[in-house]
Amino acid sequence: MKVYTNGYPNHWLSPYTIIDLAFFWTAWSRCHRAKGVIDDNNYVIRPDWTDRLADRLTPVCEIIQKIQQIVNPQIRLVRIDPYDTWSMDHTLAHIIHPMLIQLQATKNGAPFTDDEDVPERLQSTAAPARENEWDTDEFHFARWDWILDEMIWAFAQQRKDDDVREFYDHSESDKETDFNESLSKLKVDREGLEAHQARKANGFRLFGKYYSALWD
């Protein structure tokens, strides 16, 4: 597998940016280029004629944008080799897992999630009453963190070569040379194994359910 991708290029050049740079000596240009540094009482708005000039410059900016898109397009090239799908679930886990970790570290918000997907202690019904109807409850972001943690854990297990080894005890079975006898002495923590597999399945379920919410 080979994947080549770059960031999301912003090729739009605002006509007002051109105007502000062209008239850099004016007070209104300095105010707009300061980007909020200047106090409101000292702020000078652009004169009305700049709006008319901006309308004339917009087609020029659109042409520049099209040229930049040709010169510096967004690159997304993916090459899949046959061996990538021999164990596709394992291959994708090595990609998804670190992306989820980065998303959790850099996210700037949280989507709305369902109470049924988190423990009772994090459900909206367990949160203190909201001051306003439009406010998010106290556990809004904690719920998303918990869901992301479960996704991350599930894919961390999936990328391992053998994530269920701890539930099998071969200490007695390895002493036998007969296969059937060895198999009969193999000890399996079935309760732990089932809980492990159920948590993985739930992590994958959450990944599918909130796939469209995986944004930064």
VEXMARSE-841346 format. One record per residue (C-alpha): y, z, x; residue in one letter; residue number from 1. Coordinates in nm, 3 decimals. Example, Ala and Ser with C-alpha at 12.3 -4.5 7.8 and 13.67 -1.06 7.14 Angstrom:
BEGIN
[[-0.450,0.780,1.230],'a',1];
[[-0.106,0.714,1.367],'s',2];
This chain:
BEGIN
[[0.000,0.000,0.000],'m',1];
[[0.349,-0.089,0.119],'k',2];
[[0.659,0.014,-0.073],'v',3];
[[1.011,-0.089,0.019],'y',4];
[[1.300,0.041,-0.188],'t',5];
[[1.664,0.127,-0.133],'n',6];
[[1.915,0.331,-0.327],'g',7];
[[2.108,0.224,-0.632],'y',8];
[[2.398,0.022,-0.490],'p',9];
[[2.732,0.051,-0.667],'n',10];
[[2.897,-0.287,-0.625],'h',11];
[[3.177,-0.238,-0.876],'w',12];
[[3.525,-0.244,-0.726],'l',13];
[[3.782,-0.104,-0.967],'s',14];
[[4.099,-0.312,-1.006],'p',15];
[[4.294,0.013,-1.009],'y',16];
[[4.152,0.097,-0.667],'t',17];
[[4.295,-0.230,-0.535],'i',18];
[[4.630,-0.158,-0.696],'i',19];
[[4.646,0.194,-0.556],'d',20];
[[4.570,0.067,-0.206],'l',21];
[[4.817,-0.220,-0.233],'a',22];
[[5.097,0.016,-0.336],'f',23];
[[4.992,0.302,-0.112],'f',24];
[[5.353,0.415,-0.044],'w',25];
[[5.427,0.500,-0.408],'t',26];
[[5.400,0.851,-0.549],'a',27];
[[5.163,0.745,-0.828],'w',28];
[[4.932,0.575,-0.578],'s',29];
[[4.915,0.889,-0.365],'r',30];
[[4.834,1.096,-0.673],'c',31];
[[4.547,0.874,-0.783],'h',32];
[[4.406,0.843,-0.432],'r',33];
[[4.416,1.221,-0.394],'a',34];
[[4.145,1.243,-0.666],'k',35];
[[4.255,1.564,-0.830],'g',36];
[[4.393,1.740,-0.523],'v',37];
[[4.749,1.726,-0.653],'i',38];
[[4.850,1.984,-0.916],'d',39];
[[4.898,1.859,-1.272],'d',40];
[[5.269,1.943,-1.273],'n',41];
[[5.323,1.717,-0.967],'n',42];
[[5.100,1.436,-1.091],'y',43];
[[5.259,1.093,-1.136],'v',44];
[[5.087,0.846,-1.365],'i',45];
[[5.068,0.477,-1.292],'r',46];
[[5.346,0.264,-1.448],'p',47];
[[5.253,0.049,-1.749],'d',48];
[[5.269,-0.276,-1.555],'w',49];
[[4.964,-0.170,-1.349],'t',50];
[[4.749,-0.200,-1.665],'d',51];
[[4.852,-0.563,-1.705],'r',52];
[[4.786,-0.628,-1.337],'l',53];
[[4.445,-0.460,-1.366],'a',54];
[[4.352,-0.699,-1.649],'d',55];
[[4.430,-0.991,-1.418],'r',56];
[[4.231,-0.841,-1.132],'l',57];
[[3.920,-0.763,-1.340],'t',58];
[[3.773,-1.119,-1.316],'p',59];
[[3.827,-1.107,-0.939],'v',60];
[[3.643,-0.775,-0.919],'c',61];
[[3.356,-0.917,-1.126],'e',62];
[[3.322,-1.210,-0.882],'i',63];
[[3.320,-0.969,-0.587],'i',64];
[[3.052,-0.763,-0.763],'q',65];
[[2.828,-1.068,-0.813],'k',66];
[[2.867,-1.166,-0.446],'i',67];
[[2.779,-0.812,-0.333],'q',68];
[[2.471,-0.812,-0.558],'q',69];
[[2.353,-1.128,-0.381],'i',70];
[[2.435,-1.003,-0.032],'v',71];
[[2.308,-0.650,-0.086],'n',72];
[[2.063,-0.646,-0.379],'p',73];
[[1.855,-0.350,-0.480],'q',74];
[[1.520,-0.392,-0.306],'i',75];
[[1.196,-0.296,-0.476],'r',76];
[[0.898,-0.456,-0.314],'l',77];
[[0.552,-0.315,-0.375],'v',78];
[[0.232,-0.445,-0.217],'r',79];
[[-0.097,-0.305,-0.344],'i',80];
[[-0.406,-0.334,-0.125],'d',81];
[[-0.759,-0.327,-0.270],'p',82];
[[-0.835,0.012,-0.113],'y',83];
[[-0.537,0.167,-0.294],'d',84];
[[-0.732,0.161,-0.620],'t',85];
[[-1.064,0.288,-0.484],'w',86];
[[-0.938,0.634,-0.578],'s',87];
[[-0.609,0.558,-0.747],'m',88];
[[-0.563,0.911,-0.880],'d',89];
[[-0.585,1.045,-0.525],'h',90];
[[-0.356,0.775,-0.383],'t',91];
[[-0.083,0.830,-0.641],'l',92];
[[-0.099,1.207,-0.596],'a',93];
[[0.020,1.165,-0.235],'h',94];
[[0.329,0.986,-0.368],'i',95];
[[0.402,1.183,-0.683],'i',96];
[[0.361,1.529,-0.531],'h',97];
[[0.642,1.508,-0.269],'p',98];
[[0.869,1.331,-0.519],'m',99];
[[0.828,1.616,-0.766],'l',100];
[[0.908,1.867,-0.492],'i',101];
[[1.226,1.681,-0.403],'q',102];
[[1.323,1.646,-0.769],'l',103];
[[1.290,2.019,-0.820],'q',104];
[[1.506,2.086,-0.514],'a',105];
[[1.784,1.839,-0.600],'t',106];
[[1.790,1.827,-0.981],'k',107];
[[2.127,1.866,-1.148],'n',108];
[[2.012,1.952,-1.497],'g',109];
[[1.715,2.006,-1.725],'a',110];
[[1.588,1.825,-2.035],'p',111];
[[1.503,1.993,-2.362],'f',112];
[[1.143,2.112,-2.357],'t',113];
[[0.905,2.243,-2.622],'d',114];
[[0.821,2.610,-2.645],'d',115];
[[0.452,2.525,-2.679],'e',116];
[[0.450,2.399,-2.319],'d',117];
[[0.558,2.727,-2.154],'v',118];
[[0.453,3.093,-2.160],'p',119];
[[0.589,3.310,-2.441],'e',120];
[[0.824,3.493,-2.202],'r',121];
[[1.015,3.166,-2.142],'l',122];
[[1.020,3.034,-2.495],'q',123];
[[1.350,2.994,-2.676],'s',124];
[[1.240,3.254,-2.930],'t',125];
[[1.222,3.512,-2.649],'a',126];
[[1.573,3.439,-2.524],'a',127];
[[1.879,3.640,-2.629],'p',128];
[[2.074,3.500,-2.921],'a',129];
[[2.308,3.214,-2.830],'r',130];
[[2.682,3.266,-2.865],'e',131];
[[2.733,2.916,-3.006],'n',132];
[[2.494,2.685,-3.187],'e',133];
[[2.548,2.408,-2.932],'w',134];
[[2.474,2.629,-2.629],'d',135];
[[2.140,2.613,-2.449],'t',136];
[[1.944,2.934,-2.450],'d',137];
[[1.909,3.158,-2.144],'e',138];
[[1.565,3.021,-2.054],'f',139];
[[1.649,2.650,-2.088],'h',140];
[[1.645,2.582,-1.714],'f',141];
[[1.367,2.830,-1.640],'a',142];
[[1.137,2.641,-1.876],'r',143];
[[1.191,2.317,-1.687],'w',144];
[[1.132,2.489,-1.354],'d',145];
[[0.805,2.629,-1.484],'w',146];
[[0.693,2.288,-1.611],'i',147];
[[0.782,2.125,-1.280],'l',148];
[[0.588,2.396,-1.096],'d',149];
[[0.280,2.315,-1.303],'e',150];
[[0.314,1.943,-1.233],'m',151];
[[0.359,2.008,-0.862],'i',152];
[[0.056,2.238,-0.852],'w',153];
[[-0.164,1.986,-1.035],'a',154];
[[-0.078,1.699,-0.801],'f',155];
[[-0.113,1.924,-0.496],'a',156];
[[-0.471,1.994,-0.605],'q',157];
[[-0.538,1.628,-0.679],'q',158];
[[-0.437,1.515,-0.330],'r',159];
[[-0.690,1.748,-0.168],'k',160];
[[-1.028,1.611,-0.063],'d',161];
[[-1.207,1.893,-0.244],'d',162];
[[-0.991,2.121,-0.455],'d',163];
[[-1.286,2.297,-0.623],'v',164];
[[-1.471,2.408,-0.310],'r',165];
[[-1.375,2.771,-0.360],'e',166];
[[-1.572,2.789,-0.684],'f',167];
[[-1.907,2.702,-0.521],'y',168];
[[-2.107,2.950,-0.312],'d',169];
[[-2.358,2.775,-0.084],'h',170];
[[-2.450,3.084,0.118],'s',171];
[[-2.797,3.113,-0.035],'e',172];
[[-2.866,2.751,-0.121],'s',173];
[[-2.806,2.633,0.237],'d',174];
[[-3.105,2.839,0.352],'k',175];
[[-3.347,2.626,0.148],'e',176];
[[-3.490,2.295,0.263],'t',177];
[[-3.617,2.196,-0.081],'d',178];
[[-3.342,2.026,-0.282],'f',179];
[[-3.439,2.169,-0.621],'n',180];
[[-3.475,2.517,-0.480],'e',181];
[[-3.143,2.483,-0.301],'s',182];
[[-2.975,2.365,-0.620],'l',183];
[[-3.113,2.656,-0.819],'s',184];
[[-2.963,2.905,-0.573],'k',185];
[[-2.621,2.746,-0.574],'l',186];
[[-2.373,2.992,-0.725],'k',187];
[[-2.088,2.849,-0.931],'v',188];
[[-1.787,3.038,-1.061],'d',189];
[[-1.785,2.845,-1.386],'r',190];
[[-1.510,3.051,-1.545],'e',191];
[[-1.281,3.001,-1.248],'g',192];
[[-1.374,2.632,-1.224],'l',193];
[[-1.299,2.570,-1.591],'e',194];
[[-0.965,2.751,-1.565],'a',195];
[[-0.878,2.548,-1.255],'h',196];
[[-0.960,2.217,-1.423],'q',197];
[[-0.778,2.317,-1.742],'a',198];
[[-0.461,2.398,-1.547],'r',199];
[[-0.480,2.065,-1.365],'k',200];
[[-0.528,1.878,-1.690],'a',201];
[[-0.230,2.059,-1.840],'n',202];
[[-0.015,1.971,-1.539],'g',203];
[[-0.105,1.604,-1.580],'f',204];
[[-0.038,1.630,-1.954],'r',205];
[[0.308,1.772,-1.887],'l',206];
[[0.374,1.493,-1.635],'f',207];
[[0.297,1.233,-1.901],'g',208];
[[0.488,1.410,-2.176],'k',209];
[[0.805,1.459,-1.970],'y',210];
[[0.777,1.142,-1.763],'y',211];
[[1.106,1.007,-1.900],'s',212];
[[1.276,1.335,-1.807],'a',213];
[[1.199,1.300,-1.435],'l',214];
[[1.555,1.232,-1.330],'w',215];
[[1.792,1.398,-1.086],'d',216];
